[in-house]
Amino acid sequence: MTRNIQPNEQQSRYECEFREIRKLGEGGFGSVFLAKNLLDYNNNAVKKIKLNVADPFSRKVRKEVILLSSLNHPNIVRYYQSWIE
């Protein structure tokens, strides 16, 4: 089965590239979901965070993204990417 992995105007990147399996948990920044990547078929933990770019909270979230992208440690979950929709 071939699936289009390019988002269109009605479909978010997340909806296009992942199949959500179940909610894993939630915390102060947002909720984490187990999702299968439709390109490589790997399972991923995807953190969804609602942001208002004018809110100072969004600066904290961006700092976390920058920090996570620089970490490489066996006891820390590996960071792959982020995007805003």
KOLNU-135498 format. One record per atom (N, C-alpha, C, O): y, x, z; atom name; residue number from 1. Coordinates in Angstrom, 1 decimal. Each point is the difference from the previous one (the first is absolute). Layout:
{Y=Y&X=X&Z=Z&atom=CA&seq=NUM} .
...
//
This chain:
{Y=-1.2&X=0.8&Z=0.0&atom=N&seq=1} .
{Y=1.2&X=-0.8&Z=0.0&atom=CA&seq=1} .
{Y=1.2&X=0.9&Z=0.0&atom=C&seq=1} .
{Y=0.2&X=0.9&Z=0.9&atom=O&seq=1} .
{Y=0.7&X=-1.1&Z=-1.8&atom=N&seq=2} .
{Y=1.3&X=0.7&Z=-0.1&atom=CA&seq=2} .
{Y=1.1&X=-0.8&Z=0.7&atom=C&seq=2} .
{Y=0.1&X=-1.2&Z=-0.2&atom=O&seq=2} .
{Y=0.6&X=1.9&Z=1.1&atom=N&seq=3} .
{Y=1.1&X=-0.7&Z=0.7&atom=CA&seq=3} .
{Y=1.3&X=0.7&Z=-0.3&atom=C&seq=3} .
{Y=0.1&X=1.2&Z=0.1&atom=O&seq=3} .
{Y=0.9&X=-2.0&Z=-0.3&atom=N&seq=4} .
{Y=1.3&X=0.6&Z=-0.2&atom=CA&seq=4} .
{Y=0.6&X=0.5&Z=1.3&atom=C&seq=4} .
{Y=0.1&X=-0.7&Z=0.9&atom=O&seq=4} .
{Y=0.2&X=2.0&Z=-0.8&atom=N&seq=5} .
{Y=0.5&X=0.6&Z=1.2&atom=CA&seq=5} .
{Y=1.5&X=0.3&Z=-0.1&atom=C&seq=5} .
{Y=0.5&X=0.7&Z=0.8&atom=O&seq=5} .
{Y=0.2&X=-1.3&Z=-1.8&atom=N&seq=6} .
{Y=1.4&X=0.1&Z=-0.1&atom=CA&seq=6} .
{Y=0.6&X=-1.3&Z=0.5&atom=C&seq=6} .
{Y=-0.3&X=-1.1&Z=-0.5&atom=O&seq=6} .
{Y=1.2&X=1.2&Z=1.6&atom=N&seq=7} .
{Y=0.6&X=-1.3&Z=0.5&atom=CA&seq=7} .
{Y=0.9&X=-0.6&Z=-1.0&atom=C&seq=7} .
{Y=0.6&X=0.6&Z=-0.8&atom=O&seq=7} .
{Y=-0.6&X=-2.0&Z=0.8&atom=N&seq=8} .
{Y=0.9&X=-0.7&Z=-0.8&atom=CA&seq=8} .
{Y=1.1&X=-0.6&Z=0.9&atom=C&seq=8} .
{Y=0.0&X=0.3&Z=1.2&atom=O&seq=8} .
{Y=0.9&X=-1.1&Z=-1.7&atom=N&seq=9} .
{Y=1.1&X=-0.5&Z=0.8&atom=CA&seq=9} .
{Y=-0.5&X=-0.9&Z=1.1&atom=C&seq=9} .
{Y=0.7&X=-0.1&Z=1.0&atom=O&seq=9} .
{Y=-1.8&X=-0.6&Z=-1.2&atom=N&seq=10} .
{Y=-0.5&X=-0.9&Z=1.0&atom=CA&seq=10} .
{Y=-0.9&X=0.6&Z=1.0&atom=C&seq=10} .
{Y=-0.4&X=-0.6&Z=1.0&atom=O&seq=10} .
{Y=0.0&X=1.8&Z=-1.2&atom=N&seq=11} .
{Y=-1.1&X=0.7&Z=0.8&atom=CA&seq=11} .
{Y=0.6&X=1.3&Z=0.6&atom=C&seq=11} .
{Y=0.6&X=0.8&Z=-0.7&atom=O&seq=11} .
{Y=-0.9&X=-0.6&Z=2.0&atom=N&seq=12} .
{Y=0.5&X=1.2&Z=0.6&atom=CA&seq=12} .
{Y=-1.0&X=1.1&Z=-0.3&atom=C&seq=12} .
{Y=-1.1&X=-0.2&Z=-0.5&atom=O&seq=12} .
{Y=1.5&X=1.4&Z=0.7&atom=N&seq=13} .
{Y=-0.8&X=1.2&Z=-0.2&atom=CA&seq=13} .
{Y=-1.3&X=-0.1&Z=0.9&atom=C&seq=13} .
{Y=-1.1&X=0.3&Z=-0.5&atom=O&seq=13} .
{Y=1.3&X=-0.7&Z=1.7&atom=N&seq=14} .
{Y=-1.1&X=-0.2&Z=0.9&atom=CA&seq=14} .
{Y=-1.0&X=-1.0&Z=-0.5&atom=C&seq=14} .
{Y=-1.2&X=0.3&Z=0.0&atom=O&seq=14} .
{Y=1.6&X=-1.4&Z=-0.4&atom=N&seq=15} .
{Y=-0.9&X=-1.0&Z=-0.6&atom=CA&seq=15} .
{Y=-0.7&X=0.4&Z=-1.2&atom=C&seq=15} .
{Y=-1.1&X=-0.3&Z=-0.3&atom=O&seq=15} .
{Y=1.8&X=1.2&Z=-0.5&atom=N&seq=16} .
{Y=-0.6&X=0.4&Z=-1.2&atom=CA&seq=16} .
{Y=-1.0&X=1.2&Z=0.2&atom=C&seq=16} .
{Y=-1.0&X=0.0&Z=-0.7&atom=O&seq=16} .
{Y=1.3&X=0.9&Z=1.6&atom=N&seq=17} .
{Y=-0.8&X=1.2&Z=0.2&atom=CA&seq=17} .
{Y=-1.1&X=-0.1&Z=1.1&atom=C&seq=17} .
{Y=-0.8&X=0.9&Z=0.0&atom=O&seq=17} .
{Y=0.9&X=-1.9&Z=0.9&atom=N&seq=18} .
{Y=-0.9&X=0.0&Z=1.1&atom=CA&seq=18} .
{Y=-0.6&X=-1.4&Z=0.1&atom=C&seq=18} .
{Y=0.6&X=-1.0&Z=-0.3&atom=O&seq=18} .
{Y=-1.8&X=0.9&Z=0.9&atom=N&seq=19} .
{Y=-0.6&X=-1.2&Z=0.4&atom=CA&seq=19} .
{Y=-0.1&X=0.0&Z=1.5&atom=C&seq=19} .
{Y=-0.7&X=0.8&Z=0.6&atom=O&seq=19} .
{Y=1.5&X=-1.7&Z=0.1&atom=N&seq=20} .
{Y=0.0&X=0.0&Z=1.4&atom=CA&seq=20} .
{Y=-1.3&X=-0.6&Z=0.6&atom=C&seq=20} .
{Y=-0.5&X=-1.0&Z=-0.5&atom=O&seq=20} .
{Y=-0.1&X=1.8&Z=1.4&atom=N&seq=21} .
{Y=-1.3&X=-0.4&Z=0.6&atom=CA&seq=21} .
{Y=0.2&X=-0.7&Z=1.3&atom=C&seq=21} .
{Y=-0.5&X=-1.1&Z=0.2&atom=O&seq=21} .
{Y=1.3&X=1.7&Z=0.7&atom=N&seq=22} .
{Y=0.2&X=-0.7&Z=1.3&atom=CA&seq=22} .
{Y=1.1&X=0.8&Z=0.8&atom=C&seq=22} .
{Y=0.3&X=1.1&Z=-0.3&atom=O&seq=22} .
{Y=0.2&X=-1.8&Z=1.2&atom=N&seq=23} .
{Y=1.1&X=0.6&Z=0.9&atom=CA&seq=23} .
{Y=-0.7&X=0.8&Z=1.0&atom=C&seq=23} .
{Y=-1.0&X=-0.4&Z=0.7&atom=O&seq=23} .
{Y=1.4&X=1.7&Z=-0.5&atom=N&seq=24} .
{Y=-0.5&X=0.9&Z=1.0&atom=CA&seq=24} .
{Y=0.7&X=-0.1&Z=1.3&atom=C&seq=24} .
{Y=-0.6&X=0.2&Z=1.1&atom=O&seq=24} .
{Y=1.9&X=-0.4&Z=-1.1&atom=N&seq=25} .
{Y=0.8&X=-0.1&Z=1.2&atom=CA&seq=25} .
{Y=1.4&X=0.0&Z=-0.3&atom=C&seq=25} .
{Y=0.5&X=-0.1&Z=-1.1&atom=O&seq=25} .
{Y=0.3&X=0.0&Z=2.2&atom=N&seq=26} .
{Y=1.5&X=0.0&Z=-0.1&atom=CA&seq=26} .
{Y=0.6&X=0.8&Z=1.1&atom=C&seq=26} .
{Y=-0.6&X=0.1&Z=1.1&atom=O&seq=26} .
{Y=1.8&X=0.3&Z=-1.3&atom=N&seq=27} .
{Y=0.8&X=0.8&Z=0.9&atom=CA&seq=27} .
{Y=1.4&X=-0.3&Z=-0.1&atom=C&seq=27} .
{Y=0.5&X=-1.0&Z=-0.6&atom=O&seq=27} .
{Y=0.3&X=1.9&Z=1.2&atom=N&seq=28} .
{Y=1.5&X=-0.2&Z=0.0&atom=CA&seq=28} .
{Y=0.6&X=0.1&Z=-1.4&atom=C&seq=28} .
{Y=1.0&X=-0.7&Z=-0.2&atom=O&seq=28} .
{Y=-1.5&X=1.5&Z=-0.7&atom=N&seq=29} .
{Y=0.6&X=0.1&Z=-1.3&atom=CA&seq=29} .
{Y=-0.5&X=-1.0&Z=-1.0&atom=C&seq=29} .
{Y=0.6&X=-0.4&Z=-1.0&atom=O&seq=29} .
{Y=-1.8&X=-0.2&Z=1.2&atom=N&seq=30} .
{Y=-0.6&X=-0.9&Z=-1.0&atom=CA&seq=30} .
{Y=-1.5&X=-0.2&Z=0.2&atom=C&seq=30} .
{Y=-0.5&X=0.3&Z=1.1&atom=O&seq=30} .
{Y=-0.1&X=-0.8&Z=-2.1&atom=N&seq=31} .
{Y=-1.5&X=-0.3&Z=0.0&atom=CA&seq=31} .
{Y=-0.7&X=1.0&Z=-0.9&atom=C&seq=31} .
{Y=0.5&X=0.4&Z=-1.0&atom=O&seq=31} .
{Y=-1.8&X=-0.1&Z=1.3&atom=N&seq=32} .
{Y=-0.8&X=0.9&Z=-0.8&atom=CA&seq=32} .
{Y=-1.2&X=-0.8&Z=-0.5&atom=C&seq=32} .
{Y=-0.6&X=-0.8&Z=0.7&atom=O&seq=32} .
{Y=0.4&X=0.9&Z=-2.0&atom=N&seq=33} .
{Y=-1.1&X=-0.7&Z=-0.7&atom=CA&seq=33} .
{Y=-1.0&X=1.0&Z=-0.6&atom=C&seq=33} .
{Y=0.4&X=1.0&Z=-0.5&atom=O&seq=33} .
{Y=-1.7&X=-1.4&Z=0.5&atom=N&seq=34} .
{Y=-1.0&X=0.7&Z=-0.8&atom=CA&seq=34} .
{Y=0.1&X=-0.5&Z=-1.4&atom=C&seq=34} .
{Y=-0.1&X=-1.2&Z=-0.2&atom=O&seq=34} .
{Y=0.3&X=2.1&Z=-0.8&atom=N&seq=35} .
{Y=0.2&X=-0.5&Z=-1.4&atom=CA&seq=35} .
{Y=-0.8&X=1.0&Z=-0.9&atom=C&seq=35} .
{Y=0.1&X=1.2&Z=0.2&atom=O&seq=35} .
{Y=-0.7&X=-1.7&Z=-1.2&atom=N&seq=36} .
{Y=-0.7&X=0.8&Z=-1.0&atom=CA&seq=36} .
{Y=0.9&X=0.3&Z=-1.1&atom=C&seq=36} .
{Y=0.6&X=-0.9&Z=-0.6&atom=O&seq=36} .
{Y=-0.4&X=2.2&Z=0.2&atom=N&seq=37} .
{Y=0.8&X=0.4&Z=-1.1&atom=CA&seq=37} .
{Y=-0.8&X=-0.3&Z=-1.3&atom=C&seq=37} .
{Y=-1.2&X=0.4&Z=-0.1&atom=O&seq=37} .
{Y=1.8&X=-1.2&Z=-0.8&atom=N&seq=38} .
{Y=-0.7&X=-0.5&Z=-1.1&atom=CA&seq=38} .
{Y=-0.2&X=1.1&Z=-1.1&atom=C&seq=38} .
{Y=-0.7&X=-0.2&Z=-1.0&atom=O&seq=38} .
{Y=1.4&X=1.3&Z=1.1&atom=N&seq=39} .
{Y=-0.1&X=1.1&Z=-1.0&atom=CA&seq=39} .
{Y=-1.2&X=0.9&Z=0.4&atom=C&seq=39} .
{Y=-0.8&X=0.4&Z=-0.9&atom=O&seq=39} .
{Y=0.8&X=0.1&Z=2.2&atom=N&seq=40} .
{Y=-1.0&X=1.0&Z=0.4&atom=CA&seq=40} .
{Y=-1.1&X=-0.6&Z=0.9&atom=C&seq=40} .
{Y=-1.0&X=0.7&Z=0.3&atom=O&seq=40} .
{Y=1.1&X=-2.0&Z=0.0&atom=N&seq=41} .
{Y=-1.0&X=-0.7&Z=0.8&atom=CA&seq=41} .
{Y=-0.1&X=0.5&Z=1.5&atom=C&seq=41} .
{Y=-1.0&X=-0.4&Z=0.7&atom=O&seq=41} .
{Y=1.9&X=1.2&Z=-0.3&atom=N&seq=42} .
{Y=0.0&X=0.5&Z=1.4&atom=CA&seq=42} .
{Y=0.6&X=-1.1&Z=0.9&atom=C&seq=42} .
{Y=1.0&X=-0.7&Z=-0.4&atom=O&seq=42} .
{Y=-1.5&X=0.6&Z=1.6&atom=N&seq=43} .
{Y=0.7&X=-0.8&Z=1.0&atom=CA&seq=43} .
{Y=1.1&X=0.7&Z=0.6&atom=C&seq=43} .
{Y=-0.1&X=1.2&Z=0.3&atom=O&seq=43} .
{Y=1.2&X=-1.9&Z=0.0&atom=N&seq=44} .
{Y=1.2&X=0.6&Z=0.5&atom=CA&seq=44} .
{Y=0.5&X=-0.9&Z=1.2&atom=C&seq=44} .
{Y=-0.1&X=-1.2&Z=-0.1&atom=O&seq=44} .
{Y=0.7&X=1.8&Z=1.1&atom=N&seq=45} .
{Y=0.8&X=-0.7&Z=1.0&atom=CA&seq=45} .
{Y=1.4&X=-0.1&Z=-0.5&atom=C&seq=45} .
{Y=0.7&X=1.1&Z=-0.2&atom=O&seq=45} .
{Y=-0.2&X=-2.3&Z=0.0&atom=N&seq=46} .
{Y=1.4&X=-0.2&Z=-0.6&atom=CA&seq=46} .
{Y=0.8&X=-0.6&Z=1.1&atom=C&seq=46} .
{Y=-0.3&X=-1.1&Z=0.5&atom=O&seq=46} .
{Y=1.4&X=1.8&Z=-0.2&atom=N&seq=47} .
{Y=1.0&X=-0.6&Z=1.0&atom=CA&seq=47} .
{Y=1.1&X=-0.7&Z=-0.7&atom=C&seq=47} .
{Y=0.7&X=0.6&Z=-0.9&atom=O&seq=47} .
{Y=-0.6&X=-1.9&Z=1.2&atom=N&seq=48} .
{Y=1.1&X=-0.8&Z=-0.6&atom=CA&seq=48} .
{Y=1.1&X=-0.2&Z=1.1&atom=C&seq=48} .
{Y=-0.2&X=-0.4&Z=1.1&atom=O&seq=48} .
{Y=1.4&X=0.8&Z=-1.5&atom=N&seq=49} .
{Y=1.2&X=-0.1&Z=0.8&atom=CA&seq=49} .
{Y=1.1&X=-0.8&Z=-0.7&atom=C&seq=49} .
{Y=0.3&X=0.3&Z=-1.1&atom=O&seq=49} .
{Y=0.2&X=-1.3&Z=1.8&atom=N&seq=50} .
{Y=1.2&X=-0.7&Z=-0.6&atom=CA&seq=50} .
{Y=1.2&X=0.8&Z=0.4&atom=C&seq=50} .
{Y=0.3&X=0.3&Z=1.1&atom=O&seq=50} .
{Y=0.5&X=0.0&Z=-2.2&atom=N&seq=51} .
{Y=1.2&X=0.8&Z=0.2&atom=CA&seq=51} .
{Y=1.2&X=-0.7&Z=-0.5&atom=C&seq=51} .
{Y=0.0&X=-0.7&Z=-1.0&atom=O&seq=51} .
{Y=1.1&X=0.9&Z=1.6&atom=N&seq=52} .
{Y=1.3&X=-0.3&Z=-0.5&atom=CA&seq=52} .
{Y=0.8&X=1.3&Z=-0.1&atom=C&seq=52} .
{Y=0.3&X=0.6&Z=1.1&atom=O&seq=52} .
{Y=-0.1&X=-0.1&Z=-2.3&atom=N&seq=53} .
{Y=0.6&X=1.3&Z=-0.1&atom=CA&seq=53} .
{Y=1.3&X=0.2&Z=0.7&atom=C&seq=53} .
{Y=0.4&X=1.2&Z=0.3&atom=O&seq=53} .
{Y=0.3&X=-2.2&Z=0.0&atom=N&seq=54} .
{Y=1.3&X=0.1&Z=0.7&atom=CA&seq=54} .
{Y=-0.2&X=0.1&Z=1.5&atom=C&seq=54} .
{Y=0.9&X=0.5&Z=0.8&atom=O&seq=54} .
{Y=-2.1&X=-0.8&Z=-0.3&atom=N&seq=55} .
{Y=-0.4&X=0.1&Z=1.4&atom=CA&seq=55} .
{Y=-0.2&X=1.4&Z=0.4&atom=C&seq=55} .
{Y=-0.8&X=0.8&Z=-0.7&atom=O&seq=55} .
{Y=1.3&X=-0.3&Z=1.9&atom=N&seq=56} .
{Y=-0.3&X=1.4&Z=0.5&atom=CA&seq=56} .
{Y=-1.5&X=0.2&Z=0.2&atom=C&seq=56} .
{Y=-0.4&X=1.2&Z=-0.1&atom=O&seq=56} .
{Y=-0.3&X=-2.2&Z=0.3&atom=N&seq=57} .
{Y=-1.5&X=0.1&Z=0.2&atom=CA&seq=57} .
{Y=-0.6&X=0.6&Z=-1.2&atom=C&seq=57} .
{Y=-1.0&X=0.8&Z=0.1&atom=O&seq=57} .
{Y=1.5&X=-1.1&Z=-1.3&atom=N&seq=58} .
{Y=-0.6&X=0.5&Z=-1.2&atom=CA&seq=58} .
{Y=0.1&X=1.5&Z=-0.1&atom=C&seq=58} .
{Y=-0.9&X=0.7&Z=-0.6&atom=O&seq=58} .
{Y=1.9&X=-0.1&Z=1.3&atom=N&seq=59} .
{Y=0.1&X=1.4&Z=0.0&atom=CA&seq=59} .
{Y=-1.1&X=0.6&Z=0.8&atom=C&seq=59} .
{Y=-0.5&X=1.1&Z=-0.3&atom=O&seq=59} .
{Y=0.1&X=-1.7&Z=1.4&atom=N&seq=60} .
{Y=-1.1&X=0.4&Z=0.8&atom=CA&seq=60} .
{Y=-1.3&X=0.0&Z=-0.8&atom=C&seq=60} .
{Y=-0.8&X=1.0&Z=0.1&atom=O&seq=60} .
{Y=0.6&X=-2.0&Z=-0.8&atom=N&seq=61} .
{Y=-1.2&X=-0.2&Z=-0.9&atom=CA&seq=61} .
{Y=0.0&X=1.2&Z=-1.0&atom=C&seq=61} .
{Y=-1.1&X=0.6&Z=-0.2&atom=O&seq=61} .
{Y=2.2&X=-0.4&Z=-0.5&atom=N&seq=62} .
{Y=0.0&X=1.1&Z=-1.0&atom=CA&seq=62} .
{Y=-0.2&X=1.3&Z=0.7&atom=C&seq=62} .
{Y=-0.7&X=0.9&Z=-0.7&atom=O&seq=62} .
{Y=1.1&X=-0.7&Z=1.9&atom=N&seq=63} .
{Y=-0.2&X=1.3&Z=0.7&atom=CA&seq=63} .
{Y=-1.5&X=0.2&Z=0.2&atom=C&seq=63} .
{Y=-0.6&X=1.0&Z=-0.1&atom=O&seq=63} .
{Y=-0.1&X=-2.2&Z=0.5&atom=N&seq=64} .
{Y=-1.5&X=0.1&Z=0.2&atom=CA&seq=64} .
{Y=-0.7&X=0.3&Z=-1.3&atom=C&seq=64} .
{Y=-0.9&X=0.8&Z=0.0&atom=O&seq=64} .
{Y=1.4&X=-1.4&Z=-1.1&atom=N&seq=65} .
{Y=-0.7&X=0.3&Z=-1.3&atom=CA&seq=65} .
{Y=0.2&X=1.5&Z=-0.3&atom=C&seq=65} .
{Y=-1.0&X=0.6&Z=-0.5&atom=O&seq=65} .
{Y=2.2&X=0.0&Z=0.7&atom=N&seq=66} .
{Y=0.2&X=1.4&Z=-0.3&atom=CA&seq=66} .
{Y=-0.9&X=0.9&Z=0.9&atom=C&seq=66} .
{Y=-0.6&X=0.9&Z=-0.5&atom=O&seq=66} .
{Y=0.5&X=-1.3&Z=1.7&atom=N&seq=67} .
{Y=-0.8&X=0.8&Z=1.0&atom=CA&seq=67} .
{Y=-1.5&X=-0.1&Z=-0.4&atom=C&seq=67} .
{Y=-0.6&X=1.0&Z=-0.1&atom=O&seq=67} .
{Y=0.1&X=-2.2&Z=-0.2&atom=N&seq=68} .
{Y=-1.4&X=-0.2&Z=-0.3&atom=CA&seq=68} .
{Y=-0.3&X=0.8&Z=-1.3&atom=C&seq=68} .
{Y=-1.1&X=0.5&Z=-0.1&atom=O&seq=68} .
{Y=2.0&X=-0.5&Z=-0.8&atom=N&seq=69} .
{Y=-0.3&X=0.7&Z=-1.3&atom=CA&seq=69} .
{Y=-0.1&X=1.5&Z=0.1&atom=C&seq=69} .
{Y=-0.6&X=0.6&Z=-0.8&atom=O&seq=69} .
{Y=1.1&X=-0.1&Z=1.9&atom=N&seq=70} .
{Y=-0.1&X=1.5&Z=0.2&atom=CA&seq=70} .
{Y=-1.1&X=0.4&Z=0.9&atom=C&seq=70} .
{Y=-0.3&X=1.2&Z=0.1&atom=O&seq=70} .
{Y=-0.4&X=-2.1&Z=0.5&atom=N&seq=71} .
{Y=-1.1&X=0.3&Z=1.0&atom=CA&seq=71} .
{Y=-1.3&X=0.2&Z=-0.7&atom=C&seq=71} .
{Y=-0.4&X=-0.6&Z=-1.0&atom=O&seq=71} .
{Y=-0.4&X=1.6&Z=1.5&atom=N&seq=72} .
{Y=-1.3&X=0.2&Z=-0.5&atom=CA&seq=72} .
{Y=-0.8&X=0.5&Z=1.3&atom=C&seq=72} .
{Y=-0.1&X=1.2&Z=0.3&atom=O&seq=72} .
{Y=-0.6&X=-2.2&Z=0.3&atom=N&seq=73} .
{Y=-0.7&X=0.3&Z=1.3&atom=CA&seq=73} .
{Y=-1.3&X=-0.9&Z=0.0&atom=C&seq=73} .
{Y=0.1&X=-1.1&Z=-0.4&atom=O&seq=73} .
{Y=-1.2&X=1.7&Z=0.9&atom=N&seq=74} .
{Y=-1.2&X=-0.8&Z=0.0&atom=CA&seq=74} .
{Y=0.0&X=-1.2&Z=0.9&atom=C&seq=74} .
{Y=-0.8&X=-0.9&Z=-0.2&atom=O&seq=74} .
{Y=1.7&X=0.8&Z=1.2&atom=N&seq=75} .
{Y=0.1&X=-1.1&Z=0.9&atom=CA&seq=75} .
{Y=1.1&X=-1.0&Z=-0.4&atom=C&seq=75} .
{Y=0.2&X=-1.0&Z=0.8&atom=O&seq=75} .
{Y=0.4&X=1.1&Z=-1.9&atom=N&seq=76} .
{Y=1.0&X=-0.9&Z=-0.5&atom=CA&seq=76} .
{Y=-0.4&X=-0.6&Z=-1.3&atom=C&seq=76} .
{Y=-0.4&X=0.8&Z=-0.9&atom=O&seq=76} .
{Y=0.5&X=-2.1&Z=0.7&atom=N&seq=77} .
{Y=-0.4&X=-0.7&Z=-1.2&atom=CA&seq=77} .
{Y=0.9&X=0.6&Z=-1.1&atom=C&seq=77} .
{Y=1.2&X=0.2&Z=0.1&atom=O&seq=77} .
{Y=-1.9&X=0.1&Z=-1.2&atom=N&seq=78} .
{Y=0.7&X=0.6&Z=-1.2&atom=CA&seq=78} .
{Y=1.0&X=-1.0&Z=-0.7&atom=C&seq=78} .
{Y=-0.4&X=-1.2&Z=-0.2&atom=O&seq=78} .
{Y=1.5&X=1.7&Z=-0.1&atom=N&seq=79} .
{Y=1.0&X=-0.8&Z=-0.6&atom=CA&seq=79} .
{Y=-0.1&X=0.2&Z=-1.6&atom=C&seq=79} .
{Y=-0.1&X=1.2&Z=-0.4&atom=O&seq=79} .
{Y=0.2&X=-2.2&Z=-0.4&atom=N&seq=80} .
{Y=0.0&X=0.1&Z=-1.4&atom=CA&seq=80} .
{Y=1.3&X=-0.3&Z=-0.7&atom=C&seq=80} .
{Y=0.5&X=0.9&Z=-0.7&atom=O&seq=80} .
{Y=0.0&X=-2.0&Z=1.0&atom=N&seq=81} .
{Y=1.3&X=-0.4&Z=-0.8&atom=CA&seq=81} .
{Y=0.6&X=-1.2&Z=0.7&atom=C&seq=81} .
{Y=-0.5&X=-0.7&Z=0.9&atom=O&seq=81} .
{Y=1.7&X=0.4&Z=-1.3&atom=N&seq=82} .
{Y=0.8&X=-1.2&Z=0.4&atom=CA&seq=82} .
{Y=0.8&X=-0.4&Z=-1.1&atom=C&seq=82} .
{Y=0.3&X=0.7&Z=-1.0&atom=O&seq=82} .
{Y=0.1&X=-2.0&Z=1.0&atom=N&seq=83} .
{Y=0.9&X=-0.6&Z=-1.0&atom=CA&seq=83} .
{Y=0.7&X=-1.2&Z=0.7&atom=C&seq=83} .
{Y=-0.5&X=-0.5&Z=1.0&atom=O&seq=83} .
{Y=1.6&X=0.1&Z=-1.7&atom=N&seq=84} .
{Y=0.7&X=-1.2&Z=0.5&atom=CA&seq=84} .
{Y=-0.1&X=-1.0&Z=-1.0&atom=C&seq=84} .
{Y=0.2&X=0.2&Z=-1.2&atom=O&seq=84} .
{Y=-0.4&X=-1.5&Z=1.6&atom=N&seq=85} .
{Y=-0.1&X=-1.1&Z=-0.9&atom=CA&seq=85} .
{Y=1.0&X=-1.1&Z=0.5&atom=C&seq=85} .
{Y=0.1&X=-1.0&Z=-0.6&atom=O&seq=85} .
//
